[in-house]
Amino acid sequence: MSLLACDPARSAAYRTAAGRIRAADRRTAASELDRLAAEVRRNVIRTIDRAGMGHIGGDLSVTDILVACFYGVLSVDPELPHWAGRDRFVLSKGHCAAALYATLAHCGFFAAKELDTFMAPLSALNGHPNRMKVPGVETNTGALGHGLPVATGCALAAKIDGASWRTFVVLGDGELQEGSNWEAAMAAAHYGLSSLTAIVDRNRLQQGARTEETNALGALGGKWRSFGWEVREVDGHDHLALLEAMSGSSIGRPVVVIANTIKGKGVSFMEDRVEWHHKVPSPEQVEAALAELAP
């Protein structure tokens, strides 16, 4: 079952907020993005609580990246999700769909009440994003290692067509243990895809253990540089640093933003705890988490 048209009121509010953030001074922009990210995080908590399943730790670590992208960087229109001139956005770490859905709903791509159906039978809001069902989803993801190859293809198509739109892809750090990412990284540099930006949600945890215990990524920036990418490393919870890193242009090569984040960010008892990769909070923990995220 696909979702219906966008929420016009939220879409209008989104365009106004996004424009205001881009025009604001640094302090005002940071304050507004902090507020939006807290709202998205509260919706993630409620969504996973209702569903009884999800990947809450990664959802909370990637939230600031998503909010900065959609409100401060991407050229998209919730009322025209297939507009040919839109920037392409791919969430390669598709298991963190709850954070993406909460962000899309907040922007008006679909009604916020649809979040209540997350992972319910026949819901369009599957545990992994589906472009045929959800406005604002560029491609199906979930099997890790697919998003960067797809995004590379998008960026190459834009270059061939002489189009001005850009492509952004968010990857998990554990996901970088998949070899398909490095094949795509090599191709993107070879073709000089300067319209492509990859953002790595570097929370240093994956299912079951730390990334460095599972299959060490080591000096991650050096790996990307050796593949011919421009590397920008930032605090992944600093909205202004994210905006600057994702907005800055590059000449002749793709950009990777290594966003250092904390899994479970914003909820003290979830932060940097591997068990919250896909643990569901109890009613008492939900109440405590919402209290910590209260405005």
Secondary structure, DSSP 8 states (H G I E B T S, - for coil): ----S--HHHHHHHHHHHHHHHHS-HHHHHHHHHHHHHHHHHHHHHHHHHHT---HHHHHHHHHHHHHHHHHT----TT-TT-TT--EEEESSGGGHHHHHHHHHHHTSS-GGGGGGTT-TT-S--SS--TTTSTT--S---STT-HHHHHHHHHHHHHHHT----EEEEEETGGGGSHHHHHHHHHHHHTT-TTEEEEEEE-SEETTEEHHHHH---SHHHHHHHTT-EEEEEETT-HHHHHHHHHS--SSS-EEEEEE--TTTT-TTTTT-GGGGT----HHHHHHHHHHT--
